[in-house]
């Protein structure tokens, strides 16, 4: 059996602020170890078992994340089957339908495994075994979802009520109903009853069956999504869905559009560990607290603390907690979160408050990731800015000029090939070059290791929109 993974890769990641932000949400951040959640998800949905094998994944994402997706897949050693670019976020309903329509156009009997790209599933073998059990129901025309056996009464998740109590085989069980996020008392009661599972938002089905379900329960979605696919255009290996028909698709989740209405829905119980890392309390729990309930990472030190998460994601910032109990503190070089651990779900309120006051930290990550690498601002002052820039091996910035600033580049690692008007030269470590105001210029990394430079901008205006592009290998506007 060949299964095509569909990875949903959007979202704003507000509950793990400040580490996760709209410009760089949690799936791309190495929260648990060196690998990102997106890379771990792609690896989990790759390879083969005794009963099935995975095809190359289909990724649904937006234009801002497209190069991050390809970079992280490449680093994980995974070639995508397709990367579909959504013109704007329309929730999971249109995204899943687009993936299903595309898959069916390539194979009438296509089977899809749809999963968010920001979940933690430590036991890959157990997950693959659950998928194998789900295939039995899929063969009978069922739409399969995976229900996580609750480990505690959680109010941040939706639940699945099973029609029958699951047996020891782990076989799929008919779904009775979806249950919205409960209050604490109801969550505790459902945990005690034993026939409720967490709704993980992971689905397994034949493309033909889910397309038929959309036609029956959300028919208004079919025409605009189909048109967006038919009018899609290739772009540097991506497939951009057509904006006009896509804008006519309703913004709706697959649960509301189809799953809560379908009668052919079964649940495969999953008893192994799982988390959507939906808050810093989940990160604390999944990180394995010590005997005092303390988790530290990065430059963090805990002294006489209990039930506490301390984390520093800045190389230059040490975080020290003394006598803390039930606290989570997460520090970056531009923002620090300190909160009671029981208020983890309220972190999104902090993001809303920061947006209201116009703070860039609400949405913008300190490192601005680009197709060629990344940059971060080290110092910003009146008429000047200092940046650190990393350029990947073989990558190049666009050929460009500026109206309001000149630039000094100092190479600190690797070698840069620099174009300034008609002159092209190599600049190595400890060497510098001056880019006059208005000069047409470009930097490239011709080497096999990352190239790092310090850029000093001076002028009347140093904003990112002071740029005129003449050539760009990444076809940006």
N, C-alpha and C positions, 0 to 999 in steps of 0.2 A: 504494500500500500504506500503510495506517495502522498505526502501531506505538504501543502504549501503554507508556511507560517506567514501570518499577517501581523506585523508589529505596528501598533498605534503609538506615534511618537510626537505628540503635541503637548499641550498643557502649560500652566504658568508656575506650578510648584510653589505656591505661596505658603504652605504649611511647614516647609523646611527652610524658610527664610532665616538668616541671610545667605546660607549656602546655595539655596535654590532660588532663582529669580526668573522673571519672564524672559529675559534675554538669554538665559542659560539655565533651563530648569533641571530638576533633580536627576532625570534619567542620564544626563551627560556628565554628572559629577561623580567622582570616586568617593562615594559616601561610606561604603563597606569594603575596605581594602583598596587595592590599586586599580581594579577594574571598575568601570562605570556600570550602572544598572542596565543601561542600554546594551552594552557589550555582553554583560552576563546573560541578558535575555536572548540576544542573538545566538550566543553559544548554546544555550539551553534548547533552542529550537533549531539545532543543526545536527548532522550526522544521521545515524540509523540504529535501529534496534532489531530484535528478532522478528517483529511483526510490521514494522513500517520504517520508512526513511523520510527525512525532510528534504524538500526541494529548496532552492535558494529563496530567501525571504523576500516578501513584498513589504515595503515600508511606506506608511502614510505619514507625511510630515508637512511642514510649511516651508516657505521660501527661505526664511531666516536660518533654519536649521539644516538645510540640505547638505551643505559642505561639512558640517559637524558630523552628520550621519555617515557620510562616505568616509571621512577621516577615521572615525571610530570603528567602523566595520573593517576598514583596511587594517587597522592596528590589531583587530581581533582575528584577522585572517579569514574573513567571511566576504564572499562576493554576493551582492544583492541580486535578486532576480529582477526587481524593479523598485524604483523609488518614485512614488506618486506625490506630486506637490499640490497641496490644497491651496487654492487662492485665498481662502480665509477659513477659519475654524467653523465647522458646522456640526460639531459633536460626532459621536461615534456611529450614528445611524447612516448618514451619507457616506462616511469613510468606509465602513464595512461593505455597504452595497457596491461602492465603486470597486473595491478589491474583488468582490464576488463576481461582478459582471466581467471584469477583466480576466479573471481565472477561467470562467466558463467559456469565454471566447477562445481560449487557448486549449482547453480540454473539457469536454462535456461532463466528465465524471470527476472533476477536480474536487478535492477535499481540503478545507481550510481550517487552520487552527489560529484563531484570532486572540491576541494577547496584548495587554498594555506593556510598555517597554520599561517600566519603572518598578517592577515587583522583585521581591527577594524570595527565591525558592532554592534553599541550600541543597536539597536532595534531588538531583536531576533524574536519577534512576527511578525514584518513586513517582516523579511527575510523568516520566515516559510510560511507566506502568499504568498510571491513571488514563493517559491518552489511549493506550492499547485497549483498555476496558471500554472507553468511550466509543471506539470505532465499531464495537458490536452494535451499539444503539444507532450510530450513524448509518450503518448498513440497512437498518430498518426504517430509514427516513426521519429519524429523530434529530432535533436540534439539541445539542448537548452543551451544558454549562458545567463548570466545576465548582463544587461547594466545599469550602474549607471548614474542617472541623474546628469549632471555636476553642480557643485555649483559655479565654476569659470573657466576661460579659462586656463586649465592646459596643459603644454607642456611635462610633464613627463609621460603621459599615452598614450596608444593607444586608438583609438576610434572605435565604431561600428556605421555605417550608416544604419539607418532603412529604409526599403523599403516603409513603410507607417508611417505616424505620429501616435503615440500611442494614444489610447482613454482612457477615464477615468477608464475603467475596469481594466487596468493593464495587460490585456491578452497579450500573446506572439505575436510578430510582426515579419514577415519575415525579415531576414538580407539582406541588399543590398551588403555591402562590409565592410571589415576591413580597417581601416585607420591607417597608421603609426603615430608615435608621431609627432605632428605638430609644426610649429613655433608659436610664440605668436600671430601674426596677424591671421593666419589660425584658431588657437584655439578660438580666440574671435569670428570669423565669424561663426564657427560651433556651438558655444554656442548660438548665435543669431538665427540661423536657426531652432533649436529646435528638429531636428530629428537625432541628434548624441548623443551617450551615451559613457561613459567611458567603456573600456574593462576591467572587473574585473578579468578575467581568472577563473571564476567559471562556471562549466558545469553540466548539468543534462541530463542523457540519459540512455537508456537500454544498457546493456553490449553488447547484440547481435548487436545493431545498430552501436555502435562505433567500434566494431570489424570489421563489414562489411565496415565501412568507411575507416579504416586503410587498409583493403584488397584492396579497390578500389583506394585509393589515395597515400598510402605509403606501398605498398606490401612488400618491402624489409625489413620492420621492423618485420613482422609477424614471420618469421622462427627463427631469433636469440632470440627474446623475448619469444616465445613459448618454445624454447629449454632451455633458462635460467630458466624458471619456472619448466619444467619437470625435469631438473637436479639440482634443488635447494635442499639444505639440511637444516634440522632443526638445530638450535643452541640456546640452552637455552631459548626456547620459541620464538625465531625469525626464520624467513625463509630467508636464504641467497641465493639470486639468483646466478646462476652459472656464474663465471667470464668470461670464454672463450666465450660462445655464447653472453653474454651481451656486451662484448667488440666489437662485430661485428655489434651491433645496432647503427644506425646513431644517432649522437648527434643533436637532433632537437626538437623544441617545438611542442606541439599539434596544435597550431595555424597554423604554417607553414606546418606541416605534413598533417593535415586533414581539419581543420576548414576553412581555406581560399579557399579550393577547393570544399568542400561539398555543395550540393544544398539544402539539407534538414535541414537547420539551421535557428532557430528562436531565438529571443531575448525577454526575459522578462524584462520590464523596472522596475528598482528599485529606488524609489524616496526617500527612507530614507537615513540616514547618513551612509557613508562608507569611509574608507581610507585604503590604503595599507601601510601607514606610510613609504612612500618612501623617506623621508628626514626629517631633523630636523624642517623644516618649517611646515611639516604636523603634527609633534608632537606638535609644538606650537599651531597650529590651533585646533587640536582635544583636547587639554588640557584646552581650554576655557580661553583665555586671559582676564585679568581684564580690567577696564575702560581705562587704559593707554596702553593696548595691551601687558601687561607683564605677563609672565608665570615663576614661580619659583618652584623648587622642591628640596628636600633634603636640604643640608646645603647651601642654596642660599638666598641672600638678594639683593633686587633691590632698589636703591635710585635715585629718579628723572630720571627714565628710561622710554622709550617708545618703543613699538613694538619690544620687546626683550624677548629672552628665556635664563634663567640662571638655570643651573642644576648642582648639585654635587652628584655623586654616590659613594663618599668615606666618611666613617663615620668620618674621621679625617680632612677633608678638607672643609673649609668654602669658598664659592665663593661670592664676593661682586661686584656688578656693580654700577657705579656712572655715571649718565648723559649719558647713552648709548641709542642709537636710531638705531633700525634695526639690532641688533647684536644677535647672538646665541653663548653661551659659555657653554660647557659641560666638566666637570672635573671628572676625575677618579684618583686613586692614582698613576697611571703610565703614564697618558697621558691627555692632555688638548686640546680641540678644541675651537678656537675663530675665528668666521667668520661672514661676512655680511650675513644676513638672505636670501638675494636674491641669494646667491651663494650656497644654500643648495645642489643642485645637483652636485656641484663640490667637495663634501667631498670625493668622491671616488678617486679624483685626489690625495688627501692627502695620502690615503692608498697606491696608486701606488708609490708615492714618498718615503714613508717610506719603502716599500718593496725594492725599488731600493737601498736604503742606508743600508739595512740589519737590520732594527729596528724590534725587536720581537713584538713591540706594533702594528705593521701593521696587524698581524693575530692572535696573542696569547692573550687570555683573562687573566687578572691578577689571577683569580681563575681557577685552572686546575680541571675540574670536572671529577670524576671517578665513576665507578659503586658503590663504597662503600661510596662516599661522595665527598669531595674536599680538596684541599690544596692551599695555596698561600705563595709565598716567601716574607718574611718580610725584610730580610737583606741578601745580597750576598757579600762576600768578598774573599780575597785571602785565599784559603784553608778552607773556612767555609761557611755555609748557615744556616739561621734560617727560619723555616716554621711554619705556623699555619695550623693544620690539623683537619678536622671535619669528624667523622665517624658516619654514620647513625645507629640507633638502629638495632641490629641483624646483622650488616654488618661486613665484615672482609677483611683485605688486604691479598694479596697472601703470602704464605710461601716463604721467599726469603733470599738472602744474597748479600753482596756487596764486590767488590774486592778492592776498593780504599778509603772507608770511614767508620768511626764508627759513632754512633748516640747516642744522649741523648734525652730521651723522658720525658717530664714533663706534667702530666695530670692537666688540669685547670678546666675542667667540666666533670662530669660523671665518669665512671669507665672503665678501659681498662683491657682486658684479654691479657696478653703478653706471647708470647712463645719466649724463647732464648735457642737455642739448645734443650736440654732435659728437661728444666725447664719451667713450666707454672705457672703463678701467676697473681693475681689481683692487679692492681695499681689504687689507688683512687686519688681524688683531692689533690693537693699539694704534691703528691709523684712522684718519678722519677725512671727511670731505664736506665741502660747503655747497649748499644748493641755494643759489640766489632767488629772490622773489621773482616769480614769473617764469623761471627756467623749466623746461620740459624734462622730466626726470623719471627714473625708475630704479628700484633696487631688486636684485635677484640673488638667490642662493645657488651657486653652481656646484656646491660641494655635496658630500654624502652625510654630513652631520648638521644639526640645526645651527643657524646663524643668528647671533644675538647682537643687537646694537642699541646704543643710547641715542635718542633723537632729541635735540634741543630746538624748539620752534620759537621764533621771535617775530613779532609783528603786531599790527593793530587788531588782528582777529585770528584766533587759533582754533576755531571750531572745526568739527569733522566735515561740515558741508562746504568748506572752502576748498573745493577740489574740482578740477576739470579733467576727465579721463579721455585719452586719445586711443589707447589700445588696452584691452583687458582680456586675458585668457579665460577669465571666469564669466565673461559676458554680463557683467553687472551694468546697471544704468549709470 
